[in-house]
Amino acid sequence: MIRDATAADAQEICRLLRRSIAELCLPDHHGHTATLEGWLSNKTPANVGAWIASPDMHVWVFMRGGAMAGVGMLSGAGEIMLNYVAPEARFSGISTALLAHMETYAAAHRLSSLRLTSTWTARDFYLARGYEPEKDEGDIFDADDGCELVKQIAPAPKL
């Protein structure tokens, strides 16, 4: 079940994010302490609570069997900021469900595209779901070299 996150979820979300990054994103941080500490530095209960309270952020949690198994966050500008799962929930469809939820929300709110900065660990996941490397006009680097991804979203019709 996907539901809106509440302030009471901040501690659990923080724990899930920190575990997911430390355990599942090893190909990105390679166990390098400084890299991992930098990545985790803003994953605090206070920051997560601020994200939940922000009118420009939309945070959802995926609950399975009464336990939090995933978290997704989308900015009002259409940037996917979080899509993480608990390590024990990897490859169970939770990231796909959260992504679909964010895409549906984006379409309902008339966003034309979604953007994200993917980890290398998750890059193939997003590519398989229609996200494409974003190439800026005049970019001298090959778009396949980066993890900036974008997907066009068909806005839901106005009723």
BELVEN-V992361 format. One record per residue. RES is the residue in three letters. PSI is psi in radians with two decimals (999 if undefined). Layout:
RES | PSI
RES | PSI
This chain:
MET | 2.33
ILE | 2.30
ARG | 2.84
ASP | 2.45
ALA | 2.63
THR | 2.91
ALA | -0.57
ALA | -0.28
ASP | -0.18
ALA | -0.80
GLN | -0.81
GLU | -0.71
ILE | -0.80
CYS | -0.79
ARG | -0.78
LEU | -0.81
LEU | -0.82
ARG | -0.73
ARG | -0.77
SER | -0.82
ILE | -0.84
ALA | -0.71
GLU | -0.62
LEU | -0.33
CYS | 0.47
LEU | -0.67
PRO | -0.28
ASP | -0.73
HIS | -0.18
HIS | 0.42
GLY | 0.14
HIS | 2.02
THR | -0.83
ALA | -0.71
THR | -0.82
LEU | -0.78
GLU | -0.69
GLY | -0.74
TRP | -0.69
LEU | -0.17
SER | -0.56
ASN | 0.09
LYS | 1.16
THR | 2.72
PRO | -0.66
ALA | -0.78
ASN | -0.76
VAL | -0.74
GLY | -0.69
ALA | -0.67
TRP | -0.78
ILE | -0.70
ALA | -0.33
SER | 2.29
PRO | -0.24
ASP | -0.04
MET | 2.53
HIS | 2.03
VAL | 2.30
TRP | 2.63
VAL | 2.59
PHE | 2.08
MET | 2.34
ARG | 2.08
GLY | 0.59
GLY | -0.03
ALA | 2.58
MET | 2.18
ALA | -0.16
GLY | 2.83
VAL | 2.44
GLY | 2.57
MET | 2.33
LEU | 2.31
SER | 2.79
GLY | -0.35
ALA | 0.00
GLY | 0.46
GLU | 2.16
ILE | 2.00
MET | -0.53
LEU | 2.46
ASN | 1.49
TYR | 2.63
VAL | 2.73
ALA | 2.49
PRO | -0.67
GLU | -0.19
ALA | 0.06
ARG | 2.48
PHE | 0.50
SER | 0.13
GLY | 0.01
ILE | -0.78
SER | -0.69
THR | -0.75
ALA | -0.74
LEU | -0.73
LEU | -0.78
ALA | -0.69
HIS | -0.78
MET | -0.68
GLU | -0.71
THR | -0.75
TYR | -0.79
ALA | -0.78
ALA | -0.75
ALA | -0.46
HIS | 0.33
ARG | 0.57
LEU | 2.44
SER | -0.32
SER | 2.81
LEU | 2.49
ARG | 2.73
LEU | 2.77
THR | 1.95
SER | 2.61
THR | 2.84
TRP | -0.54
THR | -0.70
ALA | -0.10
ARG | -0.85
ASP | -0.58
PHE | -0.86
TYR | -0.70
LEU | -0.69
ALA | -0.26
ARG | 0.38
GLY | 0.05
TYR | 2.56
GLU | 2.63
PRO | 2.36
GLU | 2.24
LYS | 2.11
ASP | 2.60
GLU | 2.23
GLY | 0.12
ASP | 2.20
ILE | -0.16
PHE | 2.60
ASP | 2.28
ALA | -0.45
ASP | -0.17
ASP | -0.26
GLY | 3.11
CYS | 0.30
GLU | 2.02
LEU | 2.68
VAL | 2.62
LYS | 2.30
GLN | 2.40
ILE | 2.31
ALA | 1.92
PRO | 2.52
ALA | 2.50
PRO | 2.56
LYS | 2.46
LEU | 999
